[in-house]
Amino acid sequence: MNRHKNLDWAERNVNVTMLALMLDINFVMVSALQRFDDAWRRKLESGELSLDQVRAAAGTQLGVVKELEFVLCADKSHLGLGDPITEVP
């Protein structure tokens, strides 16, 4: 939902969802967090598997990641309502 990317894609006629343009807002990702399933988290905490191994498993197996959390910041500076985002809150 990045307005700047949506504008670039529209200019290049890339066939993607232009949600940021439809909503007239730009979302900037502040952070992203993966929460692993309890069984995988225990393997990670015990040292049985490394973080890289658990992440690799998440790319090929279902049930490794139980939750994703994204923190987004809304940037409406293109509307003339304020200055562009310069710092993450």
PDB file of N, CA, C and O in Angstrom:
ATOM      1  N   MET A   1       0.832  -1.187   0.000  1.00  0.00           N
ATOM      2  CA  MET A   1       0.000   0.000   0.000  1.00  0.00           C
ATOM      3  C   MET A   1       0.872   1.244   0.000  1.00  0.00           C
ATOM      4  O   MET A   1       0.620   2.198   0.737  1.00  0.00           O
ATOM      5  N   ASN A   2       1.886   1.220  -0.825  1.00  0.00           N
ATOM      6  CA  ASN A   2       2.781   2.350  -0.932  1.00  0.00           C
ATOM      7  C   ASN A   2       2.372   3.186  -2.134  1.00  0.00           C
ATOM      8  O   ASN A   2       2.454   2.731  -3.275  1.00  0.00           O
ATOM      9  N   ARG A   3       1.936   4.398  -1.876  1.00  0.00           N
ATOM     10  CA  ARG A   3       1.432   5.278  -2.930  1.00  0.00           C
ATOM     11  C   ARG A   3       2.496   5.561  -3.980  1.00  0.00           C
ATOM     12  O   ARG A   3       2.197   5.602  -5.173  1.00  0.00           O
ATOM     13  N   HIS A   4       3.734   5.757  -3.543  1.00  0.00           N
ATOM     14  CA  HIS A   4       4.819   6.058  -4.484  1.00  0.00           C
ATOM     15  C   HIS A   4       5.046   4.894  -5.433  1.00  0.00           C
ATOM     16  O   HIS A   4       5.246   5.101  -6.630  1.00  0.00           O
ATOM     17  N   LYS A   5       5.017   3.672  -4.912  1.00  0.00           N
ATOM     18  CA  LYS A   5       5.172   2.498  -5.773  1.00  0.00           C
ATOM     19  C   LYS A   5       3.977   2.361  -6.712  1.00  0.00           C
ATOM     20  O   LYS A   5       4.139   2.025  -7.885  1.00  0.00           O
ATOM     21  N   ASN A   6       2.761   2.627  -6.185  1.00  0.00           N
ATOM     22  CA  ASN A   6       1.570   2.552  -7.029  1.00  0.00           C
ATOM     23  C   ASN A   6       1.661   3.527  -8.189  1.00  0.00           C
ATOM     24  O   ASN A   6       1.284   3.186  -9.310  1.00  0.00           O
ATOM     25  N   LEU A   7       2.153   4.731  -7.942  1.00  0.00           N
ATOM     26  CA  LEU A   7       2.310   5.718  -9.018  1.00  0.00           C
ATOM     27  C   LEU A   7       3.319   5.230 -10.050  1.00  0.00           C
ATOM     28  O   LEU A   7       3.110   5.393 -11.253  1.00  0.00           O
ATOM     29  N   ASP A   8       4.403   4.637  -9.587  1.00  0.00           N
ATOM     30  CA  ASP A   8       5.406   4.090 -10.500  1.00  0.00           C
ATOM     31  C   ASP A   8       4.804   2.965 -11.341  1.00  0.00           C
ATOM     32  O   ASP A   8       5.002   2.912 -12.554  1.00  0.00           O
ATOM     33  N   TRP A   9       4.066   2.065 -10.684  1.00  0.00           N
ATOM     34  CA  TRP A   9       3.453   0.953 -11.418  1.00  0.00           C
ATOM     35  C   TRP A   9       2.446   1.453 -12.443  1.00  0.00           C
ATOM     36  O   TRP A   9       2.374   0.924 -13.552  1.00  0.00           O
ATOM     37  N   ALA A  10       1.666   2.475 -12.079  1.00  0.00           N
ATOM     38  CA  ALA A  10       0.684   3.024 -13.013  1.00  0.00           C
ATOM     39  C   ALA A  10       1.385   3.629 -14.227  1.00  0.00           C
ATOM     40  O   ALA A  10       0.926   3.477 -15.360  1.00  0.00           O
ATOM     41  N   GLU A  11       2.493   4.311 -13.980  1.00  0.00           N
ATOM     42  CA  GLU A  11       3.258   4.922 -15.077  1.00  0.00           C
ATOM     43  C   GLU A  11       3.813   3.850 -16.016  1.00  0.00           C
ATOM     44  O   GLU A  11       3.893   4.063 -17.225  1.00  0.00           O
ATOM     45  N   ARG A  12       4.194   2.706 -15.463  1.00  0.00           N
ATOM     46  CA  ARG A  12       4.770   1.622 -16.261  1.00  0.00           C
ATOM     47  C   ARG A  12       3.715   0.617 -16.735  1.00  0.00           C
ATOM     48  O   ARG A  12       4.055  -0.394 -17.351  1.00  0.00           O
ATOM     49  N   ASN A  13       2.430   0.894 -16.450  1.00  0.00           N
ATOM     50  CA  ASN A  13       1.328   0.001 -16.820  1.00  0.00           C
ATOM     51  C   ASN A  13       1.491  -1.407 -16.272  1.00  0.00           C
ATOM     52  O   ASN A  13       1.200  -2.389 -16.955  1.00  0.00           O
ATOM     53  N   VAL A  14       1.962  -1.496 -15.025  1.00  0.00           N
ATOM     54  CA  VAL A  14       2.112  -2.786 -14.365  1.00  0.00           C
ATOM     55  C   VAL A  14       0.745  -3.180 -13.804  1.00  0.00           C
ATOM     56  O   VAL A  14       0.070  -2.360 -13.183  1.00  0.00           O
ATOM     57  N   ASN A  15       0.343  -4.404 -14.016  1.00  0.00           N
ATOM     58  CA  ASN A  15      -0.967  -4.879 -13.602  1.00  0.00           C
ATOM     59  C   ASN A  15      -0.929  -5.351 -12.151  1.00  0.00           C
ATOM     60  O   ASN A  15      -0.673  -6.523 -11.876  1.00  0.00           O
ATOM     61  N   VAL A  16      -1.185  -4.427 -11.227  1.00  0.00           N
ATOM     62  CA  VAL A  16      -1.229  -4.745  -9.798  1.00  0.00           C
ATOM     63  C   VAL A  16      -2.380  -3.980  -9.162  1.00  0.00           C
ATOM     64  O   VAL A  16      -2.952  -3.083  -9.780  1.00  0.00           O
ATOM     65  N   THR A  17      -2.719  -4.338  -7.918  1.00  0.00           N
ATOM     66  CA  THR A  17      -3.754  -3.613  -7.193  1.00  0.00           C
ATOM     67  C   THR A  17      -3.204  -2.268  -6.747  1.00  0.00           C
ATOM     68  O   THR A  17      -2.141  -2.197  -6.131  1.00  0.00           O
ATOM     69  N   MET A  18      -3.905  -1.240  -7.050  1.00  0.00           N
ATOM     70  CA  MET A  18      -3.475   0.124  -6.733  1.00  0.00           C
ATOM     71  C   MET A  18      -4.228   0.649  -5.508  1.00  0.00           C
ATOM     72  O   MET A  18      -4.825   1.725  -5.547  1.00  0.00           O
ATOM     73  N   LEU A  19      -4.189  -0.126  -4.423  1.00  0.00           N
ATOM     74  CA  LEU A  19      -4.972   0.211  -3.240  1.00  0.00           C
ATOM     75  C   LEU A  19      -4.599   1.567  -2.651  1.00  0.00           C
ATOM     76  O   LEU A  19      -5.473   2.316  -2.214  1.00  0.00           O
ATOM     77  N   ALA A  20      -3.315   1.886  -2.638  1.00  0.00           N
ATOM     78  CA  ALA A  20      -2.897   3.180  -2.080  1.00  0.00           C
ATOM     79  C   ALA A  20      -3.478   4.333  -2.880  1.00  0.00           C
ATOM     80  O   ALA A  20      -3.840   5.362  -2.309  1.00  0.00           O
ATOM     81  N   LEU A  21      -3.570   4.173  -4.193  1.00  0.00           N
ATOM     82  CA  LEU A  21      -4.154   5.229  -5.028  1.00  0.00           C
ATOM     83  C   LEU A  21      -5.671   5.274  -4.850  1.00  0.00           C
ATOM     84  O   LEU A  21      -6.264   6.352  -4.813  1.00  0.00           O
ATOM     85  N   MET A  22      -6.294   4.108  -4.739  1.00  0.00           N
ATOM     86  CA  MET A  22      -7.751   4.082  -4.551  1.00  0.00           C
ATOM     87  C   MET A  22      -8.140   4.739  -3.228  1.00  0.00           C
ATOM     88  O   MET A  22      -9.174   5.401  -3.141  1.00  0.00           O
ATOM     89  N   LEU A  23      -7.310   4.556  -2.196  1.00  0.00           N
ATOM     90  CA  LEU A  23      -7.585   5.150  -0.883  1.00  0.00           C
ATOM     91  C   LEU A  23      -6.979   6.544  -0.737  1.00  0.00           C
ATOM     92  O   LEU A  23      -7.257   7.247   0.235  1.00  0.00           O
ATOM     93  N   ASP A  24      -6.150   6.943  -1.704  1.00  0.00           N
ATOM     94  CA  ASP A  24      -5.467   8.240  -1.708  1.00  0.00           C
ATOM     95  C   ASP A  24      -4.641   8.445  -0.436  1.00  0.00           C
ATOM     96  O   ASP A  24      -4.739   9.476   0.229  1.00  0.00           O
ATOM     97  N   ILE A  25      -3.829   7.440  -0.118  1.00  0.00           N
ATOM     98  CA  ILE A  25      -2.978   7.487   1.071  1.00  0.00           C
ATOM     99  C   ILE A  25      -1.724   6.670   0.805  1.00  0.00           C
ATOM    100  O   ILE A  25      -1.734   5.761  -0.025  1.00  0.00           O
ATOM    101  N   ASN A  26      -0.667   6.986   1.494  1.00  0.00           N
ATOM    102  CA  ASN A  26       0.563   6.224   1.399  1.00  0.00           C
ATOM    103  C   ASN A  26       0.846   5.620   2.769  1.00  0.00           C
ATOM    104  O   ASN A  26       0.886   6.329   3.775  1.00  0.00           O
ATOM    105  N   PHE A  27       1.040   4.312   2.799  1.00  0.00           N
ATOM    106  CA  PHE A  27       1.414   3.665   4.042  1.00  0.00           C
ATOM    107  C   PHE A  27       2.890   3.317   3.990  1.00  0.00           C
ATOM    108  O   PHE A  27       3.362   2.714   3.026  1.00  0.00           O
ATOM    109  N   VAL A  28       3.614   3.701   5.032  1.00  0.00           N
ATOM    110  CA  VAL A  28       5.032   3.406   5.156  1.00  0.00           C
ATOM    111  C   VAL A  28       5.185   2.341   6.237  1.00  0.00           C
ATOM    112  O   VAL A  28       4.705   2.514   7.357  1.00  0.00           O
ATOM    113  N   MET A  29       5.853   1.240   5.901  1.00  0.00           N
ATOM    114  CA  MET A  29       6.022   0.182   6.894  1.00  0.00           C
ATOM    115  C   MET A  29       7.044   0.619   7.941  1.00  0.00           C
ATOM    116  O   MET A  29       8.165   1.012   7.616  1.00  0.00           O
ATOM    117  N   VAL A  30       6.636   0.540   9.184  1.00  0.00           N
ATOM    118  CA  VAL A  30       7.495   0.883  10.316  1.00  0.00           C
ATOM    119  C   VAL A  30       8.206  -0.368  10.815  1.00  0.00           C
ATOM    120  O   VAL A  30       9.407  -0.346  11.084  1.00  0.00           O
ATOM    121  N   SER A  31       7.446  -1.468  10.937  1.00  0.00           N
ATOM    122  CA  SER A  31       8.047  -2.715  11.396  1.00  0.00           C
ATOM    123  C   SER A  31       7.192  -3.896  10.962  1.00  0.00           C
ATOM    124  O   SER A  31       6.010  -3.758  10.648  1.00  0.00           O
ATOM    125  N   ALA A  32       7.826  -5.053  10.955  1.00  0.00           N
ATOM    126  CA  ALA A  32       7.136  -6.305  10.656  1.00  0.00           C
ATOM    127  C   ALA A  32       7.676  -7.361  11.615  1.00  0.00           C
ATOM    128  O   ALA A  32       8.880  -7.428  11.861  1.00  0.00           O
ATOM    129  N   LEU A  33       6.781  -8.180  12.152  1.00  0.00           N
ATOM    130  CA  LEU A  33       7.163  -9.178  13.136  1.00  0.00           C
ATOM    131  C   LEU A  33       6.485 -10.503  12.808  1.00  0.00           C
ATOM    132  O   LEU A  33       5.286 -10.544  12.532  1.00  0.00           O
ATOM    133  N   GLN A  34       7.260 -11.583  12.839  1.00  0.00           N
ATOM    134  CA  GLN A  34       6.722 -12.934  12.684  1.00  0.00           C
ATOM    135  C   GLN A  34       6.642 -13.568  14.060  1.00  0.00           C
ATOM    136  O   GLN A  34       7.613 -13.542  14.817  1.00  0.00           O
ATOM    137  N   ARG A  35       5.501 -14.132  14.383  1.00  0.00           N
ATOM    138  CA  ARG A  35       5.368 -14.908  15.619  1.00  0.00           C
ATOM    139  C   ARG A  35       5.253 -16.367  15.215  1.00  0.00           C
ATOM    140  O   ARG A  35       4.342 -16.754  14.484  1.00  0.00           O
ATOM    141  N   PHE A  36       6.179 -17.162  15.695  1.00  0.00           N
ATOM    142  CA  PHE A  36       6.234 -18.557  15.325  1.00  0.00           C
ATOM    143  C   PHE A  36       5.276 -19.389  16.172  1.00  0.00           C
ATOM    144  O   PHE A  36       4.976 -19.043  17.315  1.00  0.00           O
ATOM    145  N   ASP A  37       4.803 -20.490  15.594  1.00  0.00           N
ATOM    146  CA  ASP A  37       4.005 -21.467  16.309  1.00  0.00           C
ATOM    147  C   ASP A  37       4.805 -21.942  17.523  1.00  0.00           C
ATOM    148  O   ASP A  37       6.036 -21.970  17.487  1.00  0.00           O
ATOM    149  N   ASP A  38       4.109 -22.312  18.589  1.00  0.00           N
ATOM    150  CA  ASP A  38       4.769 -22.681  19.850  1.00  0.00           C
ATOM    151  C   ASP A  38       5.819 -23.775  19.676  1.00  0.00           C
ATOM    152  O   ASP A  38       6.904 -23.684  20.250  1.00  0.00           O
ATOM    153  N   ALA A  39       5.510 -24.806  18.893  1.00  0.00           N
ATOM    154  CA  ALA A  39       6.469 -25.907  18.704  1.00  0.00           C
ATOM    155  C   ALA A  39       7.750 -25.412  18.038  1.00  0.00           C
ATOM    156  O   ALA A  39       8.847 -25.811  18.427  1.00  0.00           O
ATOM    157  N   TRP A  40       7.611 -24.547  17.041  1.00  0.00           N
ATOM    158  CA  TRP A  40       8.785 -23.999  16.350  1.00  0.00           C
ATOM    159  C   TRP A  40       9.533 -23.010  17.236  1.00  0.00           C
ATOM    160  O   TRP A  40      10.762 -22.945  17.199  1.00  0.00           O
ATOM    161  N   ARG A  41       8.797 -22.243  18.027  1.00  0.00           N
ATOM    162  CA  ARG A  41       9.431 -21.286  18.940  1.00  0.00           C
ATOM    163  C   ARG A  41      10.273 -22.020  19.976  1.00  0.00           C
ATOM    164  O   ARG A  41      11.371 -21.579  20.317  1.00  0.00           O
ATOM    165  N   ARG A  42       9.749 -23.158  20.482  1.00  0.00           N
ATOM    166  CA  ARG A  42      10.507 -23.943  21.462  1.00  0.00           C
ATOM    167  C   ARG A  42      11.795 -24.497  20.841  1.00  0.00           C
ATOM    168  O   ARG A  42      12.842 -24.487  21.487  1.00  0.00           O
ATOM    169  N   LYS A  43      11.729 -24.976  19.607  1.00  0.00           N
ATOM    170  CA  LYS A  43      12.926 -25.475  18.925  1.00  0.00           C
ATOM    171  C   LYS A  43      13.954 -24.362  18.755  1.00  0.00           C
ATOM    172  O   LYS A  43      15.156 -24.596  18.873  1.00  0.00           O
ATOM    173  N   LEU A  44      13.479 -23.163  18.478  1.00  0.00           N
ATOM    174  CA  LEU A  44      14.367 -22.012  18.328  1.00  0.00           C
ATOM    175  C   LEU A  44      14.994 -21.641  19.671  1.00  0.00           C
ATOM    176  O   LEU A  44      16.205 -21.438  19.761  1.00  0.00           O
ATOM    177  N   GLU A  45      14.168 -21.555  20.708  1.00  0.00           N
ATOM    178  CA  GLU A  45      14.653 -21.166  22.037  1.00  0.00           C
ATOM    179  C   GLU A  45      15.607 -22.199  22.639  1.00  0.00           C
ATOM    180  O   GLU A  45      16.522 -21.836  23.379  1.00  0.00           O
ATOM    181  N   SER A  46      15.402 -23.485  22.327  1.00  0.00           N
ATOM    182  CA  SER A  46      16.261 -24.536  22.883  1.00  0.00           C
ATOM    183  C   SER A  46      17.590 -24.656  22.138  1.00  0.00           C
ATOM    184  O   SER A  46      18.518 -25.316  22.606  1.00  0.00           O
ATOM    185  N   GLY A  47      17.670 -24.008  20.973  1.00  0.00           N
ATOM    186  CA  GLY A  47      18.883 -24.099  20.173  1.00  0.00           C
ATOM    187  C   GLY A  47      18.876 -25.268  19.206  1.00  0.00           C
ATOM    188  O   GLY A  47      19.838 -25.482  18.469  1.00  0.00           O
ATOM    189  N   GLU A  48      17.778 -26.030  19.211  1.00  0.00           N
ATOM    190  CA  GLU A  48      17.667 -27.159  18.277  1.00  0.00           C
ATOM    191  C   GLU A  48      17.718 -26.666  16.826  1.00  0.00           C
ATOM    192  O   GLU A  48      18.295 -27.319  15.957  1.00  0.00           O
ATOM    193  N   LEU A  49      17.102 -25.500  16.583  1.00  0.00           N
ATOM    194  CA  LEU A  49      17.121 -24.885  15.257  1.00  0.00           C
ATOM    195  C   LEU A  49      17.555 -23.431  15.378  1.00  0.00           C
ATOM    196  O   LEU A  49      17.280 -22.770  16.379  1.00  0.00           O
ATOM    197  N   SER A  50      18.235 -22.945  14.348  1.00  0.00           N
ATOM    198  CA  SER A  50      18.626 -21.531  14.318  1.00  0.00           C
ATOM    199  C   SER A  50      17.472 -20.713  13.742  1.00  0.00           C
ATOM    200  O   SER A  50      16.534 -21.262  13.164  1.00  0.00           O
ATOM    201  N   LEU A  51      17.555 -19.406  13.906  1.00  0.00           N
ATOM    202  CA  LEU A  51      16.553 -18.515  13.339  1.00  0.00           C
ATOM    203  C   LEU A  51      16.489 -18.679  11.818  1.00  0.00           C
ATOM    204  O   LEU A  51      15.403 -18.686  11.239  1.00  0.00           O
ATOM    205  N   ASP A  52      17.634 -18.809  11.182  1.00  0.00           N
ATOM    206  CA  ASP A  52      17.662 -19.012   9.730  1.00  0.00           C
ATOM    207  C   ASP A  52      16.945 -20.302   9.338  1.00  0.00           C
ATOM    208  O   ASP A  52      16.245 -20.339   8.326  1.00  0.00           O
ATOM    209  N   GLN A  53      17.112 -21.355  10.129  1.00  0.00           N
ATOM    210  CA  GLN A  53      16.450 -22.629   9.826  1.00  0.00           C
ATOM    211  C   GLN A  53      14.930 -22.523   9.987  1.00  0.00           C
ATOM    212  O   GLN A  53      14.176 -23.068   9.181  1.00  0.00           O
ATOM    213  N   VAL A  54      14.493 -21.823  11.024  1.00  0.00           N
ATOM    214  CA  VAL A  54      13.049 -21.655  11.236  1.00  0.00           C
ATOM    215  C   VAL A  54      12.462 -20.793  10.124  1.00  0.00           C
ATOM    216  O   VAL A  54      11.381 -21.089   9.615  1.00  0.00           O
ATOM    217  N   ARG A  55      13.160 -19.739   9.747  1.00  0.00           N
ATOM    218  CA  ARG A  55      12.682 -18.892   8.642  1.00  0.00           C
ATOM    219  C   ARG A  55      12.642 -19.670   7.329  1.00  0.00           C
ATOM    220  O   ARG A  55      11.721 -19.489   6.533  1.00  0.00           O
ATOM    221  N   ALA A  56      13.618 -20.523   7.099  1.00  0.00           N
ATOM    222  CA  ALA A  56      13.623 -21.355   5.890  1.00  0.00           C
ATOM    223  C   ALA A  56      12.427 -22.305   5.913  1.00  0.00           C
ATOM    224  O   ALA A  56      11.768 -22.500   4.891  1.00  0.00           O
ATOM    225  N   ALA A  57      12.148 -22.889   7.061  1.00  0.00           N
ATOM    226  CA  ALA A  57      10.994 -23.785   7.193  1.00  0.00           C
ATOM    227  C   ALA A  57       9.693 -23.027   6.929  1.00  0.00           C
ATOM    228  O   ALA A  57       8.767 -23.566   6.324  1.00  0.00           O
ATOM    229  N   ALA A  58       9.630 -21.786   7.381  1.00  0.00           N
ATOM    230  CA  ALA A  58       8.420 -20.974   7.175  1.00  0.00           C
ATOM    231  C   ALA A  58       8.157 -20.734   5.691  1.00  0.00           C
ATOM    232  O   ALA A  58       7.012 -20.531   5.285  1.00  0.00           O
ATOM    233  N   GLY A  59       9.198 -20.757   4.897  1.00  0.00           N
ATOM    234  CA  GLY A  59       9.048 -20.551   3.462  1.00  0.00           C
ATOM    235  C   GLY A  59       8.582 -21.781   2.710  1.00  0.00           C
ATOM    236  O   GLY A  59       8.167 -21.689   1.554  1.00  0.00           O
ATOM    237  N   THR A  60       8.650 -22.936   3.362  1.00  0.00           N
ATOM    238  CA  THR A  60       8.297 -24.179   2.666  1.00  0.00           C
ATOM    239  C   THR A  60       7.226 -25.000   3.362  1.00  0.00           C
ATOM    240  O   THR A  60       6.681 -25.931   2.768  1.00  0.00           O
ATOM    241  N   GLN A  61       6.913 -24.670   4.620  1.00  0.00           N
ATOM    242  CA  GLN A  61       5.955 -25.465   5.390  1.00  0.00           C
ATOM    243  C   GLN A  61       4.853 -24.585   5.965  1.00  0.00           C
ATOM    244  O   GLN A  61       5.074 -23.422   6.303  1.00  0.00           O
ATOM    245  N   LEU A  62       3.681 -25.157   6.065  1.00  0.00           N
ATOM    246  CA  LEU A  62       2.562 -24.460   6.703  1.00  0.00           C
ATOM    247  C   LEU A  62       2.655 -24.627   8.213  1.00  0.00           C
ATOM    248  O   LEU A  62       3.168 -25.633   8.705  1.00  0.00           O
ATOM    249  N   GLY A  63       2.153 -23.631   8.948  1.00  0.00           N
ATOM    250  CA  GLY A  63       2.062 -23.745  10.391  1.00  0.00           C
ATOM    251  C   GLY A  63       3.289 -23.314  11.165  1.00  0.00           C
ATOM    252  O   GLY A  63       3.295 -23.404  12.393  1.00  0.00           O
ATOM    253  N   VAL A  64       4.327 -22.849  10.493  1.00  0.00           N
ATOM    254  CA  VAL A  64       5.526 -22.395  11.207  1.00  0.00           C
ATOM    255  C   VAL A  64       5.257 -21.019  11.817  1.00  0.00           C
ATOM    256  O   VAL A  64       5.556 -20.785  12.988  1.00  0.00           O
ATOM    257  N   VAL A  65       4.702 -20.126  11.031  1.00  0.00           N
ATOM    258  CA  VAL A  65       4.354 -18.783  11.507  1.00  0.00           C
ATOM    259  C   VAL A  65       2.877 -18.779  11.853  1.00  0.00           C
ATOM    260  O   VAL A  65       2.032 -19.122  11.025  1.00  0.00           O
ATOM    261  N   LYS A  66       2.570 -18.384  13.097  1.00  0.00           N
ATOM    262  CA  LYS A  66       1.159 -18.360  13.486  1.00  0.00           C
ATOM    263  C   LYS A  66       0.566 -16.958  13.388  1.00  0.00           C
ATOM    264  O   LYS A  66      -0.655 -16.804  13.352  1.00  0.00           O
ATOM    265  N   GLU A  67       1.413 -15.942  13.345  1.00  0.00           N
ATOM    266  CA  GLU A  67       0.884 -14.582  13.310  1.00  0.00           C
ATOM    267  C   GLU A  67       1.917 -13.645  12.701  1.00  0.00           C
ATOM    268  O   GLU A  67       3.116 -13.777  12.945  1.00  0.00           O
ATOM    269  N   LEU A  68       1.438 -12.708  11.914  1.00  0.00           N
ATOM    270  CA  LEU A  68       2.274 -11.629  11.382  1.00  0.00           C
ATOM    271  C   LEU A  68       1.730 -10.312  11.912  1.00  0.00           C
ATOM    272  O   LEU A  68       0.519 -10.096  11.936  1.00  0.00           O
ATOM    273  N   GLU A  69       2.624  -9.441  12.332  1.00  0.00           N
ATOM    274  CA  GLU A  69       2.208  -8.132  12.822  1.00  0.00           C
ATOM    275  C   GLU A  69       2.951  -7.061  12.033  1.00  0.00           C
ATOM    276  O   GLU A  69       4.180  -7.065  11.962  1.00  0.00           O
ATOM    277  N   PHE A  70       2.194  -6.150  11.444  1.00  0.00           N
ATOM    278  CA  PHE A  70       2.781  -5.052  10.693  1.00  0.00           C
ATOM    279  C   PHE A  70       2.349  -3.737  11.326  1.00  0.00           C
ATOM    280  O   PHE A  70       1.174  -3.545  11.639  1.00  0.00           O
ATOM    281  N   VAL A  71       3.290  -2.847  11.510  1.00  0.00           N
ATOM    282  CA  VAL A  71       2.986  -1.501  11.975  1.00  0.00           C
ATOM    283  C   VAL A  71       3.215  -0.578  10.785  1.00  0.00           C
ATOM    284  O   VAL A  71       4.307  -0.529  10.219  1.00  0.00           O
ATOM    285  N   LEU A  72       2.160   0.155  10.415  1.00  0.00           N
ATOM    286  CA  LEU A  72       2.219   1.070   9.280  1.00  0.00           C
ATOM    287  C   LEU A  72       1.995   2.489   9.764  1.00  0.00           C
ATOM    288  O   LEU A  72       1.311   2.724  10.761  1.00  0.00           O
ATOM    289  N   CYS A  73       2.577   3.423   9.049  1.00  0.00           N
ATOM    290  CA  CYS A  73       2.383   4.838   9.336  1.00  0.00           C
ATOM    291  C   CYS A  73       1.713   5.458   8.115  1.00  0.00           C
ATOM    292  O   CYS A  73       2.174   5.259   6.991  1.00  0.00           O
ATOM    293  N   ALA A  74       0.642   6.198   8.320  1.00  0.00           N
ATOM    294  CA  ALA A  74      -0.083   6.829   7.219  1.00  0.00           C
ATOM    295  C   ALA A  74       0.578   8.157   6.859  1.00  0.00           C
ATOM    296  O   ALA A  74       0.771   9.020   7.716  1.00  0.00           O
ATOM    297  N   ASP A  75       0.919   8.307   5.587  1.00  0.00           N
ATOM    298  CA  ASP A  75       1.531   9.532   5.074  1.00  0.00           C
ATOM    299  C   ASP A  75       0.539  10.190   4.123  1.00  0.00           C
ATOM    300  O   ASP A  75       0.254   9.663   3.047  1.00  0.00           O
ATOM    301  N   LYS A  76       0.019  11.336   4.523  1.00  0.00           N
ATOM    302  CA  LYS A  76      -0.933  12.069   3.695  1.00  0.00           C
ATOM    303  C   LYS A  76      -0.328  13.380   3.202  1.00  0.00           C
ATOM    304  O   LYS A  76      -1.051  14.311   2.848  1.00  0.00           O
ATOM    305  N   SER A  77       1.000  13.448   3.180  1.00  0.00           N
ATOM    306  CA  SER A  77       1.659  14.702   2.823  1.00  0.00           C
ATOM    307  C   SER A  77       1.329  15.156   1.413  1.00  0.00           C
ATOM    308  O   SER A  77       1.350  16.356   1.136  1.00  0.00           O
ATOM    309  N   HIS A  78       1.026  14.232   0.517  1.00  0.00           N
ATOM    310  CA  HIS A  78       0.681  14.600  -0.857  1.00  0.00           C
ATOM    311  C   HIS A  78      -0.633  15.383  -0.929  1.00  0.00           C
ATOM    312  O   HIS A  78      -0.935  16.000  -1.950  1.00  0.00           O
ATOM    313  N   LEU A  79      -1.413  15.356   0.157  1.00  0.00           N
ATOM    314  CA  LEU A  79      -2.671  16.090   0.206  1.00  0.00           C
ATOM    315  C   LEU A  79      -2.478  17.517   0.705  1.00  0.00           C
ATOM    316  O   LEU A  79      -3.434  18.288   0.779  1.00  0.00           O
ATOM    317  N   GLY A  80      -1.230  17.870   1.049  1.00  0.00           N
ATOM    318  CA  GLY A  80      -0.954  19.215   1.550  1.00  0.00           C
ATOM    319  C   GLY A  80      -1.413  19.412   2.975  1.00  0.00           C
ATOM    320  O   GLY A  80      -1.660  20.541   3.399  1.00  0.00           O
ATOM    321  N   LEU A  81      -1.532  18.324   3.721  1.00  0.00           N
ATOM    322  CA  LEU A  81      -2.006  18.400   5.104  1.00  0.00           C
ATOM    323  C   LEU A  81      -0.878  18.495   6.117  1.00  0.00           C
ATOM    324  O   LEU A  81      -1.129  18.585   7.319  1.00  0.00           O
ATOM    325  N   GLY A  82       0.350  18.477   5.648  1.00  0.00           N
ATOM    326  CA  GLY A  82       1.482  18.514   6.570  1.00  0.00           C
ATOM    327  C   GLY A  82       2.754  18.115   5.862  1.00  0.00           C
ATOM    328  O   GLY A  82       2.756  17.863   4.657  1.00  0.00           O
ATOM    329  N   ASP A  83       3.820  18.059   6.603  1.00  0.00           N
ATOM    330  CA  ASP A  83       5.111  17.699   6.044  1.00  0.00           C
ATOM    331  C   ASP A  83       5.186  16.190   5.817  1.00  0.00           C
ATOM    332  O   ASP A  83       4.506  15.419   6.494  1.00  0.00           O
ATOM    333  N   PRO A  84       6.013  15.775   4.863  1.00  0.00           N
ATOM    334  CA  PRO A  84       6.239  14.346   4.656  1.00  0.00           C
ATOM    335  C   PRO A  84       6.820  13.714   5.907  1.00  0.00           C
ATOM    336  O   PRO A  84       7.397  14.403   6.748  1.00  0.00           O
ATOM    337  N   ILE A  85       6.670  12.433   6.025  1.00  0.00           N
ATOM    338  CA  ILE A  85       7.210  11.711   7.177  1.00  0.00           C
ATOM    339  C   ILE A  85       8.724  11.785   7.140  1.00  0.00           C
ATOM    340  O   ILE A  85       9.348  11.433   6.139  1.00  0.00           O
ATOM    341  N   THR A  86       9.311  12.245   8.235  1.00  0.00           N
ATOM    342  CA  THR A  86      10.750  12.280   8.319  1.00  0.00           C
ATOM    343  C   THR A  86      11.265  11.343   9.414  1.00  0.00           C
ATOM    344  O   THR A  86      12.420  10.918   9.383  1.00  0.00           O
ATOM    345  N   GLU A  87      10.414  11.032  10.366  1.00  0.00           N
ATOM    346  CA  GLU A  87      10.795  10.128  11.450  1.00  0.00           C
ATOM    347  C   GLU A  87       9.657   9.167  11.721  1.00  0.00           C
ATOM    348  O   GLU A  87       8.484   9.503  11.556  1.00  0.00           O
ATOM    349  N   VAL A  88      10.018   7.973  12.137  1.00  0.00           N
ATOM    350  CA  VAL A  88       9.021   6.998  12.556  1.00  0.00           C
ATOM    351  C   VAL A  88       8.662   7.308  13.992  1.00  0.00           C
ATOM    352  O   VAL A  88       9.542   7.499  14.831  1.00  0.00           O
ATOM    353  N   PRO A  89       7.354   7.359  14.284  1.00  0.00           N
ATOM    354  CA  PRO A  89       6.951   7.699  15.665  1.00  0.00           C
ATOM    355  C   PRO A  89       7.401   6.667  16.670  1.00  0.00           C
ATOM    356  O   PRO A  89       7.140   6.812  17.865  1.00  0.00           O
TER     357      PRO A  89
END
